[in-house]
Amino acid sequence: MKALVVDTTEPAYNLALEEVLFDTIDEKGEGLFLLWRNAPSIIVGRHQCTGEEINAEFVERRGIPVVRRNTGGGAVYHDLGNLNFSFIELAPGEGRVDFARYLTPICAALRKLGVEAQISGRNDLEVAGRKISGSAQRIQGGKVLHHGTLLAELNFEDMAEALRVEPEKYLSKGVPSVRARVANIAEFCPRANLMDDLRAALTEACAERRAELDPDVRERAEALAASKYRVWDWNYGASPPFTFRRKERFPWGSVDMRLDVRKGVVASARVHGDFFSTADVGELERRLIGLRHEPAVMAKALDDAPWASWFSGCDPERMREFFLRP
């Protein structure tokens, strides 16, 4: 197996590169071991409802990219204190999911640094009962992609903010993330150059030689990033169907908004409550149907909304914020 250390930190490009390398490995191809990092970002699982997993207000305020990956599992927060690894090879044996095959050499590398990590459950690594790594797999066409995270020096405060969401806002058919008690490797292995030491130990334990990235592969990865991994339709629109709900009581009455969303687009909308109105609130519902479930798109459609007619006695700006808040 040959090692490839990726020098870019853009999540869309890095996930596109993984996919290109997975697709282009042939039946005689040598396996690949990748090490890569992402700038602050949220990576959601293939089968998840994106909105259910993220704190949209924090994401928008910080300008954090949200990218969907091709493998299952839960949403994770990445920053430059997180080291990601990927194994890409022809599927061994009968091509069954086998996490231990790839996590065992990771444990061996950590052990050389004095970190006694153990495989926990099916796809995690723990030290002293605290999670330091999670993994996911994709098996297709006789090939396997196994990738995972190593929490080295992650900013846990930002992680907690980025992945926080109101528990009753989304009623989805997606796969929810499981929040775990996590720890940084730095807590068990205080080193001045921890990231460099991790890379060196992992490369030695998981590969026989180093490799360079072919310029043609770079170009293909950039094209795929532009057409897929930077595109709203993949990162948000590919979410499973879900119902978005927001309810609030105001001095002049209560409002309960429910949106059924399919492929990221509002399929139906209902506005309930004990408010009074002088205009048909059904017009508001009709305006929402067919829109992307995205604040900027909805804001444009409601730019001239007659809030005071739909909700008698309301503060129009307050109602606009209620309907358009992420």
N, C-alpha and C positions, 0 to 999 in steps of 0.2 A: 504494500500500500504506500502511496506517495502523499506527502503533506503539502498543503497549499495554504499559506498565510495570506489572507485577503486584506488589502490595504485600505479599502473604502469603508466608510461608516454609515452610508445611506441605507436604511432598511429595505426600501423598495428594490434597489439595485442588488443588494446582497441576497435577497430571497429570489430574485430573478436569476442571479448567477447560479444559485443552488439548482434551480429548475433546469437551466440549460445544461449544466454538468450532468444532472441525473438523466436527462433525455439523450445526451450524446455519448454516454458510456456504452461501448459495444460489447458483444458477447466475449471478446478476448481482452477487453479493457482492464487495466489495472485499477484497483480500488483507490478512492481518494479520501483523504482526511483533511477537512477544512477547519481553520480557526479564523474567526471573524468577530467584529464588534459593531454594534449599532450606536449611533448618537441617540439621545433620548427619544423613545418611541414606544408605541404599544403594538404588540403583535398578537392578533386574535386567531383562535383556532379555526380550522376549515369549516366546521359545522356550527359556529357560534353566531349569535345575534350581536353584532358589533355594539349597538347602542346599549345593550344590557350590560356590557362589560366595562364601559369606560365612563369616566366623569367628564362629560362633554364640555362643561364650562371650563374646567382646568385645562383640558386638551386645547380648546380654542384660545384661551388666554396665553398659554405657553407656546402655541404653534407646534404642538407635538404631532408628528405623523402617526396615523393609525393604519396598519397594513395587515391584510389577511394572508396567512400562510397556507400551504397546500396540505398540511398534516392536521390531524385532530388534536384533542386536548384543549386546555384552557388558555385564557389570555395571560400574557406576561408583559411586564414592563422591562424595557432595556435602557441602559445608558452605557457610558464608556467604562463603568466599573463592572460590567457584565461581560464575560468571555463566552462566546458561543462556539460550539463544535459540531461538525457534521461528518458522518461516514456515508459515502456513496459507493456501492459495489453491486456486483451481481448477487442476487439472493442466494444464500447458501442453503443446502439441503432441500427441503420441500417449500422453502419460501415462507415459513411461518414467522409471525412476530416474535422476535427474540431480543429483548432489551439487554439481558445479561451479557450477551456477546459483545456489546459495545460499551457497556458501563464498567465491565471488569477492568479493561485497560485504563479507563479514566481513574478508577480507584487506585490502580497501581501507580499511576503518575502522581496522584495526590499523596500517596503513602511516602513517596520519595521526598516530598516536601514536609513530611511530618504530620500530615493530615489524615486521620483514620476515618475514612469515609466508608459507608456501608450502603448497599442497595436496599432501598425501602419500598415495600409494595412491589409494583411492577416496573415503574419507570422513574423513580426518584432516587437521589442520593442524600444521605443524612450524615451529620456529624453530631454526636451526643444528643441524638433525638431531634435535631433541627435540620430543616431542609436547606441544602445548598445547591441543588440541581434538579431540574425536571427535564424530561425527554419526550419526544414524539417520533412516530415512524410512519413511513409510507412505503408500501410494497406494491409494485405494479410492473407488468411486462418483464417479469423475471429479474427485477432490480429492486434494491432497497435503499431508502434514504432514512438514516437515523440522525436526528439532530437534537441538541439539548443546550441548556444554559449552565453556566457556572457562576454563581454569585460570588464575585471576588471582593469588590468594594462598591456595591450598588448603593444608591441613595434611597433608603427605605422610606423616608418621608415623602419623596416625590412618587414613589411606587404606590404608597397608600392613597395619596391624593388622586393619582391618575386612574386607578382601577376602582375607585369608590363610585357607587351609583345608588340612587334611591331604590330600595328593595321592592317596592310595589309599583314602580313606574312601568316596568315591562313585564308582560305576560307572554312569554315566547315559547317556541318549540325548539329552541337552540339548546346547546349543551353548555350549562353554566360552569364557570370556573370554581374550583375548590380553593378557598383561601387557606394557606398553610402557615405554620410557624416557621419563619425562615431565618437564616443567618448568613453572614458573609464569611468567606474563607479567611479573610484578613483577621477575624476574631480568633482563629485557631492557628494562624500562620502569619504573625506580624513580620513583614519584610519590606524593605525600602523599595524593592523592584518586584513586587509580587506578580504583576501582570506578565513581565518578561520571564520570570522564573516559571510561571504556569505554562506559558507557551513552550518554553524549552522542554519541560518535563513531559508535557502532553505529546509533543512532536516525537520525542524519543520513545515513548511508550506505545504510540499508536501508528507509527509509520516507519518505513525503512529508509526513505530518502525524501529530499525536498523537490518540489516542482515549481515551475513558473506558469503563469496564466497566459494562454495563447491569445494574441490580439483579436482573432476572429471570435473567440468565445466572449471576450469583453464586449465586442460590438453587438453580439446577439443578446447578451444579458442586458445591455443598455436599451436595446429595442424592446425587449420583453418588459422591462421595468416601465417604459413609457406607455406601452399598450395595455398593460395589465396591472402591475403592482402600484402604480401611481394613480390609478383610475378609480373614481368613486364607485362605479358599477361593481367592481370586484371587492373593494374594501368594505363597502356598506351595502350595496345593492344585492350582493350574494348572500346576505343574511337570511336565515329561515324566516317564515312568516311570524309576525308577532303583533300583539296589541299594545299600543302605547296609551297610557292613562295618566292624566294629571287632574287633580281635584283640589279645590281651595274654596274656603268660605270668606266672602267679603262682607263689609258692613251692609251692603244692599242685596245680598243673596249669595248662594253657592253656585259654582260652576264645575261641571264634571265633563272633561273632554276625553273621548276615546277614539283612537285611530287604529284601524286595521291596516297593517303594512305588509305588502307582498313585493319581494324583490326590491326593497327599498323605496317603494312608491305607495302612497296612500290609496288604498283600494276602497275604503269606506270611512266615513267620519260621522260621529254623533256627538252632540253637545247637549248635556242634560243639566238640570239644576232647578232651584226654586226662584230664579231671577225673573224679572219682568222685562218685557221688550215692546218696542213700538214698530219693529220691523221683523220680518221672517228670518229667524236664526238659521233656517235651512239654507239661506244664501251663503252663510259662512261655511256650512258643511260642504256645499257644492264647490266652493272655491278651493277647498283643501283637497278634494278628490283628484287624483291624477298627478299630484305634486310629489317630487322627491321629498322624503322625510329628512329635510335638511333646513336649518334655520334661515339661511340666506335665500333659498328658493321660496320658502313659505312667506318670508318678509316681503318679497317683491309682489307676490299674489295678494297680500293683504295691505299693500301700501296705502290705499285709499279707503280702508275698512271703516264703516260707520259704527264704531264701537258703542257710542252712546245710544244708538238706536237699537242695537241688538241687546245691550245690557243697560237698562235704565238706571241712572244714578251712578254709573261707574266712572272711574278715572280712566280715560282712553289710553293713556300711556301705560298705566298699570295693566290693563287688559291686553294690550299689545305684547307686553313683556310676558304675561302668563301664557299666551298662545305660542310665542316664538322662542321662549327660553329653551336652550338645548336640553 
